[in-house]
Amino acid sequence: MAIVPDRAGITQLDVPWTTWNRKVTAEPNGATVPQYSGEIVIDTTNNVLWKAMAPTNDCWVALTSF
């Protein structure tokens, strides 16, 4: 007998992390207005995660490269 996980109700935890974050193709400073303070965007060109420190387009801080 095999144990099979219950897939009847997919939860938000089952969704990949990248689907909850916006993707940008360049550094967001001056170009991207955050939707809220603390938002994280993924720079797919330079492979950098950016976090908004305030709700303005010049508040982005690079978190890490991957």
Legacy VTK file of the C-alpha trace (Angstrom):
# vtk DataFile Version 3.0
C-alpha trace
ASCII
DATASET POLYDATA
POINTS 66 float
0.000 0.000 0.000
1.375 3.422 -0.981
0.818 6.663 0.879
-0.416 9.315 -1.541
-0.632 12.985 -0.539
-4.078 14.549 -0.576
-4.170 16.818 -3.641
-7.879 17.612 -3.416
-7.309 21.112 -2.083
-4.253 22.885 -3.465
-3.154 25.571 -1.046
-1.133 28.726 -1.603
1.892 26.923 -0.174
1.824 24.574 -3.160
2.375 27.432 -5.611
6.016 28.121 -6.585
7.575 31.155 -4.890
8.246 32.912 -8.199
4.555 33.062 -9.106
3.871 35.395 -6.159
6.531 37.921 -7.155
6.796 40.217 -10.144
9.564 39.700 -12.635
11.461 42.622 -14.168
14.155 42.623 -16.848
16.421 45.303 -15.347
17.194 47.085 -12.078
13.852 48.405 -10.757
15.206 51.657 -9.230
13.556 54.557 -11.020
11.557 52.265 -13.301
9.246 50.118 -11.187
6.769 51.406 -8.608
6.269 48.833 -5.846
2.761 47.656 -5.110
3.543 47.794 -1.360
6.509 48.280 1.003
8.390 45.020 1.353
7.539 43.760 -2.126
10.217 41.583 -3.707
10.807 41.551 -7.454
13.048 39.270 -9.458
15.433 40.830 -11.992
15.621 38.033 -14.549
18.390 39.672 -16.618
20.916 40.147 -13.800
19.586 37.392 -11.491
19.066 39.709 -8.508
16.264 39.878 -5.948
15.153 43.430 -5.087
13.099 44.529 -2.072
11.056 47.740 -1.866
11.806 49.666 1.317
9.016 52.238 0.690
6.184 52.644 -1.833
8.213 54.821 -4.243
10.114 53.867 -7.395
13.535 54.853 -5.971
13.486 52.742 -2.802
14.658 49.349 -4.117
17.499 47.522 -2.331
19.324 44.550 -3.825
18.930 41.507 -1.557
20.987 38.832 -3.243
22.234 37.483 -6.537
21.406 33.940 -7.535
LINES 1 67
66 0 1 2 3 4 5 6 7 8 9 10 11 12 13 14 15 16 17 18 19 20 21 22 23 24 25 26 27 28 29 30 31 32 33 34 35 36 37 38 39 40 41 42 43 44 45 46 47 48 49 50 51 52 53 54 55 56 57 58 59 60 61 62 63 64 65
